[in-house]
Amino acid sequence: MTTHKNYGPLVVMLAGLTFIGADTDGCSNGRGEPVSASGVNKTTVKVPVGPDGLTTEQRNVAERLKRDNDPGSIKHLYVISAYSGQVLIYSTVKGKVTSSGKRLTPTSVVGGNNGNGWYGGFVVDIGPSRMITTEVLQDDGVYGSSVEYLFWFDTRGIYHQHYVQGGQILHVSSEPIAVKSVIINMEISAPQGAMNTVADPSTTTATTTTIAVPPPKK
């Protein structure tokens, strides 16, 4: 008499293990390394550093922080129309521009004293109370985040910041840039009711744009 063994449950279990081990979602190659849906494995590259031991990205951030905090530094702000390219506002900047999201204190506190000391964050003084926050003090010594922008140094070493905000483009540079004309020049003030002659800040010539300033209503 021939004995037939029942392998059904064992086959089902092995099939289940095979299914679990297979990479069916394009997320892992079986070694815990990420894989794209097209089957491309994650790779790494050795980033070269300069004689100062910094990468270009690290050097840019470090240099920006130095220039932003250089005592007595002056920068130039241009507000440009994204539609016409016209410079709407020009102003010098003492030190740097600052986003309203920057703060001297954190906006939230958590944790507390469990009887064995402080835990779970950083100690901050809020009024008369000593509290804990999980917010990290930024490199510039304040809390919060800035408006997103690009910044770079051109081949002459001039520093530039470039913001795009809807219909306006904000550009900040460490030196004046050449523009055709300026509608509102914050560096020139005129008495009410007078004609305000606005000089082109990028030149030392007599190129001007004349803007009528209406007298105040009586």
One Martini backbone bead per residue (centre of mass of N, CA, C, O) as a GRO file, in nm:
protein
  218
    1MET     BB    1   0.095   0.038   0.024
    2THR     BB    2   0.058   0.370  -0.055
    3THR     BB    3   0.192   0.671   0.081
    4HIS     BB    4   0.043   0.993   0.116
    5LYS     BB    5   0.166   1.298   0.157
    6ASN     BB    6   0.089   1.614   0.312
    7TYR     BB    7   0.213   1.928   0.155
    8GLY     BB    8   0.030   2.173   0.154
    9PRO     BB    9   0.114   2.365   0.397
   10LEU     BB   10   0.416   2.378   0.318
   11VAL     BB   11   0.382   2.509   0.039
   12VAL     BB   12   0.236   2.762   0.135
   13MET     BB   13   0.460   2.867   0.325
   14LEU     BB   14   0.692   2.889   0.114
   15ALA     BB   15   0.542   3.083  -0.075
   16GLY     BB   16   0.515   3.310   0.132
   17LEU     BB   17   0.820   3.354   0.181
   18THR     BB   18   0.890   3.421  -0.114
   19PHE     BB   19   0.705   3.671  -0.135
   20ILE     BB   20   0.836   3.835   0.094
   21GLY     BB   21   1.138   3.831  -0.030
   22ALA     BB   22   1.032   3.975  -0.257
   23ASP     BB   23   1.056   4.244  -0.497
   24THR     BB   24   0.744   4.412  -0.575
   25ASP     BB   25   0.790   4.753  -0.517
   26GLY     BB   26   1.080   4.887  -0.562
   27CYS     BB   27   1.242   4.934  -0.258
   28SER     BB   28   1.419   4.660  -0.253
   29ASN     BB   29   1.717   4.426  -0.276
   30GLY     BB   30   1.730   4.250   0.014
   31ARG     BB   31   1.953   4.459   0.177
   32GLY     BB   32   1.794   4.742   0.236
   33GLU     BB   33   1.818   4.878  -0.037
   34PRO     BB   34   1.729   5.107  -0.250
   35VAL     BB   35   1.480   5.085  -0.521
   36SER     BB   36   1.360   5.148  -0.806
   37ALA     BB   37   1.106   5.076  -1.029
   38SER     BB   38   1.342   5.031  -1.262
   39GLY     BB   39   1.602   4.895  -1.088
   40VAL     BB   40   1.766   5.115  -0.945
   41ASN     BB   41   2.033   5.164  -0.756
   42LYS     BB   42   2.181   5.290  -0.506
   43THR     BB   43   2.424   5.553  -0.477
   44THR     BB   44   2.761   5.670  -0.437
   45VAL     BB   45   2.977   5.961  -0.366
   46LYS     BB   46   3.278   6.124  -0.367
   47VAL     BB   47   3.330   6.429  -0.223
   48PRO     BB   48   3.511   6.687  -0.287
   49VAL     BB   49   3.764   6.881  -0.132
   50GLY     BB   50   3.928   7.133  -0.016
   51PRO     BB   51   4.190   7.271   0.159
   52ASP     BB   52   3.962   7.335   0.397
   53GLY     BB   53   3.762   7.066   0.400
   54LEU     BB   54   3.539   7.170   0.201
   55THR     BB   55   3.267   7.199   0.041
   56THR     BB   56   3.093   7.400  -0.162
   57GLU     BB   57   2.840   7.411   0.014
   58GLN     BB   58   2.978   7.478   0.283
   59ARG     BB   59   3.122   7.735   0.182
   60ASN     BB   60   2.871   7.898   0.107
   61VAL     BB   61   2.737   7.903   0.386
   62ALA     BB   62   2.974   8.027   0.542
   63GLU     BB   63   3.000   8.287   0.368
   64ARG     BB   64   2.716   8.393   0.414
   65LEU     BB   65   2.736   8.425   0.723
   66LYS     BB   66   2.971   8.623   0.717
   67ARG     BB   67   2.838   8.849   0.538
   68ASP     BB   68   2.576   8.890   0.709
   69ASN     BB   69   2.786   8.956   0.979
   70ASP     BB   70   2.925   9.201   0.868
   71PRO     BB   71   3.029   9.480   0.983
   72GLY     BB   72   2.889   9.738   0.779
   73SER     BB   73   2.733   9.608   0.569
   74ILE     BB   74   2.622   9.647   0.221
   75LYS     BB   75   2.323   9.619   0.039
   76HIS     BB   76   2.108   9.536  -0.254
   77LEU     BB   77   1.765   9.607  -0.334
   78TYR     BB   78   1.541   9.438  -0.567
   79VAL     BB   79   1.221   9.502  -0.712
   80ILE     BB   80   1.074   9.287  -0.955
   81SER     BB   81   0.895   9.242  -1.227
   82ALA     BB   82   0.775   8.943  -1.372
   83TYR     BB   83   0.648   9.087  -1.638
   84SER     BB   84   0.853   9.350  -1.718
   85GLY     BB   85   1.138   9.397  -1.545
   86GLN     BB   86   1.081   9.615  -1.357
   87VAL     BB   87   1.198   9.835  -1.122
   88LEU     BB   88   1.022   9.916  -0.836
   89ILE     BB   89   1.253   9.873  -0.608
   90TYR     BB   90   1.507  10.054  -0.422
   91SER     BB   91   1.758   9.940  -0.173
   92THR     BB   92   1.934   9.954   0.089
   93VAL     BB   93   2.127   9.729   0.312
   94LYS     BB   94   2.169   9.669   0.649
   95GLY     BB   95   2.345   9.382   0.617
   96LYS     BB   96   2.031   9.231   0.608
   97VAL     BB   97   1.780   9.037   0.530
   98THR     BB   98   1.462   8.953   0.701
   99SER     BB   99   1.256   8.721   0.808
  100SER     BB  100   0.954   8.685   0.984
  101GLY     BB  101   1.031   8.380   1.083
  102LYS     BB  102   1.223   8.510   1.268
  103ARG     BB  103   1.350   8.435   1.607
  104LEU     BB  104   1.442   8.451   1.958
  105THR     BB  105   1.209   8.243   2.006
  106PRO     BB  106   1.024   7.990   2.053
  107THR     BB  107   0.686   7.860   1.979
  108SER     BB  108   0.758   7.594   2.149
  109VAL     BB  109   0.685   7.363   2.423
  110VAL     BB  110   0.827   7.082   2.604
  111GLY     BB  111   0.811   6.908   2.863
  112GLY     BB  112   1.027   6.858   3.164
  113ASN     BB  113   1.039   6.784   3.501
  114ASN     BB  114   1.101   6.446   3.645
  115GLY     BB  115   1.315   6.488   3.905
  116ASN     BB  116   1.607   6.421   3.724
  117GLY     BB  117   1.566   6.639   3.517
  118TRP     BB  118   1.621   6.729   3.207
  119TYR     BB  119   1.429   6.656   2.900
  120GLY     BB  120   1.369   6.640   2.546
  121GLY     BB  121   1.578   6.899   2.501
  122PHE     BB  122   1.582   7.254   2.534
  123VAL     BB  123   1.670   7.509   2.734
  124VAL     BB  124   1.434   7.775   2.818
  125ASP     BB  125   1.345   8.117   2.871
  126ILE     BB  126   1.004   8.205   2.969
  127GLY     BB  127   1.036   8.439   3.136
  128PRO     BB  128   1.016   8.299   3.459
  129SER     BB  129   1.042   8.034   3.294
  130ARG     BB  130   1.159   7.699   3.263
  131MET     BB  131   1.201   7.534   2.954
  132ILE     BB  132   1.120   7.317   2.668
  133THR     BB  133   1.268   7.257   2.343
  134THR     BB  134   1.291   7.123   1.997
  135GLU     BB  135   1.418   7.359   1.890
  136VAL     BB  136   1.672   7.477   1.678
  137LEU     BB  137   1.939   7.661   1.673
  138GLN     BB  138   2.068   7.847   1.446
  139ASP     BB  139   2.351   7.965   1.289
  140ASP     BB  140   2.235   8.278   1.340
  141GLY     BB  141   2.093   8.265   1.646
  142VAL     BB  142   1.802   8.170   1.553
  143TYR     BB  143   1.476   8.113   1.495
  144GLY     BB  144   1.358   7.961   1.229
  145SER     BB  145   1.270   8.058   0.890
  146SER     BB  146   1.324   8.122   0.563
  147VAL     BB  147   1.287   8.231   0.274
  148GLU     BB  148   1.311   8.102  -0.022
  149TYR     BB  149   1.639   8.080  -0.187
  150LEU     BB  150   1.895   8.192  -0.386
  151PHE     BB  151   2.259   8.157  -0.374
  152TRP     BB  152   2.560   8.344  -0.482
  153PHE     BB  153   2.888   8.360  -0.646
  154ASP     BB  154   3.060   8.525  -0.849
  155THR     BB  155   3.358   8.577  -1.023
  156ARG     BB  156   3.387   8.855  -0.838
  157GLY     BB  157   3.245   8.788  -0.543
  158ILE     BB  158   2.950   8.847  -0.568
  159TYR     BB  159   2.660   8.866  -0.386
  160HIS     BB  160   2.354   8.661  -0.422
  161GLN     BB  161   1.995   8.702  -0.409
  162HIS     BB  162   1.696   8.495  -0.501
  163TYR     BB  163   1.353   8.579  -0.538
  164VAL     BB  164   1.022   8.421  -0.581
  165GLN     BB  165   0.705   8.621  -0.559
  166GLY     BB  166   0.513   8.589  -0.786
  167GLY     BB  167   0.510   8.915  -0.925
  168GLN     BB  168   0.787   8.909  -0.763
  169ILE     BB  169   1.137   9.001  -0.762
  170LEU     BB  170   1.408   8.930  -0.548
  171HIS     BB  171   1.720   9.119  -0.520
  172VAL     BB  172   2.040   9.052  -0.369
  173SER     BB  173   2.343   9.250  -0.332
  174SER     BB  174   2.681   9.361  -0.272
  175GLU     BB  175   2.622   9.507  -0.547
  176PRO     BB  176   2.543   9.689  -0.789
  177ILE     BB  177   2.313   9.681  -1.056
  178ALA     BB  178   2.209   9.689  -1.381
  179VAL     BB  179   1.959   9.933  -1.462
  180LYS     BB  180   1.737  10.131  -1.627
  181SER     BB  181   1.518  10.168  -1.386
  182VAL     BB  182   1.330  10.340  -1.117
  183ILE     BB  183   1.044  10.395  -0.946
  184ILE     BB  184   1.144  10.330  -0.638
  185ASN     BB  185   1.363  10.523  -0.428
  186MET     BB  186   1.472  10.485  -0.099
  187GLU     BB  187   1.728  10.702  -0.119
  188ILE     BB  188   1.498  10.912  -0.194
  189SER     BB  189   1.380  11.228  -0.089
  190ALA     BB  190   1.072  11.424  -0.094
  191PRO     BB  191   0.869  11.666  -0.097
  192GLN     BB  192   0.559  11.733  -0.086
  193GLY     BB  193   0.463  11.808  -0.427
  194ALA     BB  194   0.707  11.711  -0.562
  195MET     BB  195   0.961  11.623  -0.771
  196ASN     BB  196   1.096  11.296  -0.821
  197THR     BB  197   1.431  11.224  -0.873
  198VAL     BB  198   1.554  10.918  -1.008
  199ALA     BB  199   1.830  10.742  -0.975
  200ASP     BB  200   2.052  10.532  -1.108
  201PRO     BB  201   2.225  10.300  -0.904
  202SER     BB  202   2.429  10.176  -1.144
  203THR     BB  203   2.517  10.478  -1.181
  204THR     BB  204   2.705  10.807  -1.234
  205THR     BB  205   2.506  10.933  -1.400
  206ALA     BB  206   2.221  11.132  -1.530
  207THR     BB  207   2.029  10.899  -1.510
  208THR     BB  208   1.671  10.943  -1.513
  209THR     BB  209   1.356  10.926  -1.323
  210THR     BB  210   1.042  11.077  -1.332
  211ILE     BB  211   0.828  11.141  -1.042
  212ALA     BB  212   0.514  11.197  -0.935
  213VAL     BB  213   0.411  11.371  -0.637
  214PRO     BB  214   0.139  11.404  -0.471
  215PRO     BB  215  -0.040  11.596  -0.292
  216PRO     BB  216  -0.194  11.641  -0.017
  217LYS     BB  217  -0.491  11.612   0.125
  218LYS     BB  218  -0.733  11.854   0.262
   0.00000   0.00000   0.00000
